[in-house]
Amino acid sequence: MNLPVQKRLAAGVLGVSQKKIWVDPARLDEVKEAITKVDIKKLISEGIIREKPSQNTSRGRARKIQVQKSKGKRKGSGSKKGKFTARLPKKKAWMSNIRVQRGFIKELKDKEIISSKSYRALYSRSKGGFFRSKRHIKLYIEEHKMVNKKK
């Protein structure tokens, strides 16, 4: 049964759209007789007229994905967008690498494992981007016999 006036009044009382109004199909004759806002309010309090629940997009799947990501899943190359440098900028990668290298060669100099002359040579090479890693410096020192001899 179509009840445009009653639905309009109920929508005004509840502060929702007319599409969101639900009327109990078993009590339509009572609703049909209600013609004032007071009558409509009475029917709302009795539960004959109600607001339909909102139907939003379910977040169930999103929550499931979030749990997976917290475990470290779904992070493969197929899920990544942009270049490698978009995730870790070149400068930041360089800074972390050079700090490790400089710290290592300084430690070697402080422990007098290498001479200050060797230190300068290694420092310049690391600054020029010659070494790939700390391990590469170790290999280079061994190959070029830069280790100080014990007295």
C-alpha positions in Angstrom: 0.0 0.0 0.0 1.3 3.5 -0.9 1.3 6.0 2.0 3.0 9.1 0.7 1.7 11.6 3.3 2.5 9.3 6.2 5.9 8.5 4.9 6.7 12.2 4.3 5.6 13.1 7.8 7.6 10.2 9.3 10.6 11.2 7.3 10.3 14.8 8.7 10.0 13.5 12.3 12.9 11.0 12.0 15.1 13.4 9.9 15.7 10.9 7.1 14.7 10.4 3.5 11.3 9.0 2.6 13.0 6.0 1.1 14.3 5.1 4.5 10.9 4.7 6.2 9.7 1.3 7.0 6.0 0.6 7.8 4.8 -2.6 9.4 2.7 -4.3 6.7 0.4 -5.9 9.3 -0.7 -2.5 10.7 -1.2 -0.5 7.5 -4.8 0.4 8.5 -3.6 2.2 11.6 -0.9 4.1 9.6 -3.5 5.1 7.0 -5.6 6.8 9.7 -2.6 8.8 11.0 -2.7 12.2 9.4 -0.8 14.5 11.9 2.8 14.6 13.2 1.5 13.7 16.7 -0.1 10.5 15.3 3.1 9.6 13.4 5.2 10.1 16.5 2.9 7.8 18.4 3.3 5.1 15.7 7.1 5.5 15.8 7.1 5.1 19.6 5.0 1.9 19.2 7.5 0.6 16.5 4.9 0.5 13.7 7.0 3.0 11.7 10.7 2.7 11.8 13.8 3.9 10.0 15.4 1.3 7.8 19.0 0.4 8.8 21.7 2.0 6.6 23.3 -0.3 4.0 26.9 0.7 3.8 29.8 -1.0 2.1 31.0 -3.9 4.2 34.4 -3.5 5.8 34.8 -7.2 6.4 37.1 -7.8 3.4 39.1 -4.7 4.2 39.7 -5.9 7.8 40.8 -9.3 6.5 43.3 -7.7 4.1 44.5 -5.4 7.0 45.2 -8.4 9.2 47.1 -10.1 6.3 49.2 -6.9 5.8 50.0 -6.7 9.5 51.5 -10.3 9.2 53.7 -9.0 6.3 51.7 -10.6 3.5 50.5 -9.0 0.3 53.7 -7.0 -0.1 55.1 -8.8 -3.2 56.3 -7.1 -6.3 52.8 -7.4 -7.9 51.4 -5.2 -5.1 54.0 -2.5 -5.4 53.4 0.7 -7.4 56.2 3.0 -8.5 59.9 2.6 -8.7 62.1 1.2 -6.0 63.3 4.8 -5.4 59.7 5.8 -4.7 59.7 3.7 -1.6 63.2 4.4 -0.5 64.7 7.6 -2.1 68.2 7.4 -3.5 69.5 9.9 -1.1 68.2 8.1 2.0 69.7 4.8 0.7 73.0 6.5 0.0 73.0 8.2 3.5 72.4 4.9 5.4 75.1 3.1 3.3 77.7 5.8 3.6 77.2 6.2 7.4 77.8 2.5 7.9 80.9 2.6 5.7 82.4 5.7 7.4 81.6 4.3 10.8 83.4 1.1 10.0 86.5 2.7 8.6 86.6 5.1 11.6 86.4 2.1 13.9 89.3 0.4 12.1 91.4 3.6 12.4 90.5 4.1 16.1 91.5 0.5 16.9 94.7 1.1 14.8 93.9 -1.8 12.5 94.6 0.5 9.5 96.9 3.5 9.2 95.6 7.1 8.8 96.9 7.0 5.3 94.9 3.9 4.5 91.9 5.5 6.3 92.1 8.5 4.0 92.3 6.3 0.9 89.3 4.2 2.0 87.3 7.3 3.0 87.8 8.9 -0.4 86.8 5.7 -2.2 83.7 5.3 -0.1 82.8 8.9 -0.7 83.2 8.3 -4.5 80.8 5.3 -4.3 83.5 2.7 -4.9 82.3 0.4 -2.1 79.0 -1.4 -2.3 78.9 -2.3 1.4 80.8 -2.8 4.6 81.7 -6.3 3.5 83.2 -4.9 0.3 85.5 -2.7 2.3 86.6 -5.8 4.3 87.4 -7.6 1.1 89.3 -4.6 -0.3 91.4 -4.3 2.8 92.3 -8.0 2.8 93.2 -8.0 -1.0 95.4 -4.8 -0.7 97.0 -5.9 2.6 96.1 -2.6 4.4 96.0 -4.2 7.8 98.7 -2.8 10.2 101.2 -5.4 11.4 101.3 -6.1 15.1 104.5 -4.9 16.8 
